Amino acid sequence: MKYVFDLERSAKGLRINRFLHSMTVPAVRERYAHDPEGAMTEAGLTTDEMRMLRDLDWHALMQHGASFFCLEKFARVRGVSNPEIVAAFRREPLDAFLATRKVPGAR
């Protein structure tokens, strides 16, 4: 059985998870806001990792080993809601995802 977030994927995603988690530090958020490329380069992210973050490719980030909890921190910085992230994970439009929710009017 292959787990979605196993030890191999965890190790592969360590660098990006550290960067994503650093968004809890105000000075890091400020640095990212003024110079995203510089902040990502300074964190030692690979070209592919930077592309995934620039493109907000949530599905690819999760496949790469990014933790959902760390992605949430980055999403707040980028102004993206949890439902938007989950819809992207499921590769469906936000409206389609929201229609599957059992809470009327929830966003």
Phi, psi and omega per residue, in radians:
M1 nan 2.340 3.127
K2 -1.829 2.108 3.120
Y3 -1.449 2.612 -3.128
V4 -1.087 -0.749 -3.080
F5 -2.160 1.334 -3.115
D6 -1.609 -3.094 -3.085
L7 -1.056 -0.727 3.140
E8 -1.067 -0.820 -3.131
R9 -1.189 -0.624 3.107
S10 -1.080 -0.783 3.131
A11 -1.144 -0.721 3.138
K12 -1.092 -0.632 -3.082
G13 -1.583 0.037 -3.051
L14 -0.993 -0.832 -3.098
R15 -1.060 -0.831 -3.098
I16 -1.227 -0.614 3.104
N17 -1.139 -0.647 3.079
R18 -1.119 -0.719 3.107
F19 -1.122 -0.833 -3.128
L20 -1.060 -0.750 -3.132
H21 -1.171 -0.483 3.138
S22 -1.129 -0.235 3.108
M23 -1.163 -0.121 3.058
T24 -1.361 -0.214 -3.116
V25 -1.665 2.081 -3.090
P26 -0.919 -0.723 -3.116
A27 -1.131 -0.611 3.118
V28 -1.220 -0.732 3.091
R29 -1.053 -0.744 -3.141
E30 -1.105 -0.771 3.108
R31 -1.048 -0.790 3.137
Y32 -1.114 -0.733 -3.114
A33 -1.066 -0.641 -3.097
H34 -1.526 -0.461 -3.094
D35 -2.706 1.339 -3.090
P36 -0.991 -0.769 -3.112
E37 -1.088 -0.773 3.137
G38 -1.119 -0.728 -3.139
A39 -1.124 -0.722 -3.138
M40 -1.219 -0.691 3.115
T41 -1.136 -0.775 3.130
E42 -1.048 -0.576 3.137
A43 -1.357 -0.116 3.104
G44 1.404 0.378 3.130
L45 -1.222 2.604 3.097
T46 -1.328 2.891 3.094
T47 -1.013 -0.729 3.138
D48 -1.141 -0.741 3.114
E49 -1.101 -0.735 3.119
M50 -1.112 -0.692 3.111
R51 -1.078 -0.787 3.136
M52 -1.051 -0.698 3.133
L53 -1.234 -0.745 3.108
R54 -1.046 -0.745 -3.085
D55 -1.443 -0.069 -3.028
L56 0.878 0.835 3.135
D57 -1.499 1.373 -3.029
W58 -1.017 -0.729 -3.117
H59 -1.112 -0.812 3.130
A60 -1.120 -0.670 3.115
L61 -1.082 -0.759 3.133
M62 -1.155 -0.727 3.113
Q63 -1.115 -0.547 -3.131
H64 -1.267 -0.395 3.132
G65 2.121 0.145 3.095
A66 -1.254 2.340 3.119
S67 -1.310 2.429 3.117
F68 -0.999 -0.672 -3.101
F69 -1.170 -0.595 3.066
C70 -1.307 -0.650 3.091
L71 -1.082 -0.622 3.102
E72 -1.046 -0.699 3.137
K73 -1.101 -0.744 3.118
F74 -1.193 -0.675 -3.141
A75 -1.036 -0.705 3.124
R76 -1.055 -0.711 -3.140
V77 -1.110 -0.659 -3.113
R78 -1.546 -0.043 3.107
G79 1.322 0.563 -3.115
V80 -1.897 2.351 -3.116
S81 -1.483 2.807 3.082
N82 -0.999 -0.794 3.117
P83 -1.028 -0.612 3.102
E84 -1.130 -0.701 3.121
I85 -1.142 -0.827 -3.094
V86 -1.106 -0.708 3.085
A87 -1.032 -0.720 3.116
A88 -1.139 -0.692 3.085
F89 -1.029 -0.692 -3.114
R90 -1.458 -0.046 -3.131
R91 0.978 0.859 3.089
E92 -2.432 2.753 3.118
P93 -1.107 2.675 -3.127
L94 -0.971 -0.774 -3.129
D95 -1.039 -0.707 3.129
A96 -1.143 -0.721 3.107
F97 -1.130 -0.810 -3.116
L98 -1.061 -0.550 3.126
A99 -1.156 -0.349 -3.136
T100 -1.516 -0.158 -3.088
R101 -1.353 2.574 -3.094
K102 -1.660 0.129 3.130
V103 -1.881 1.831 -3.103
P104 -0.981 2.281 3.075
G105 1.336 0.062 -3.124
A106 -1.232 2.546 3.063
R107 -2.286 nan nan
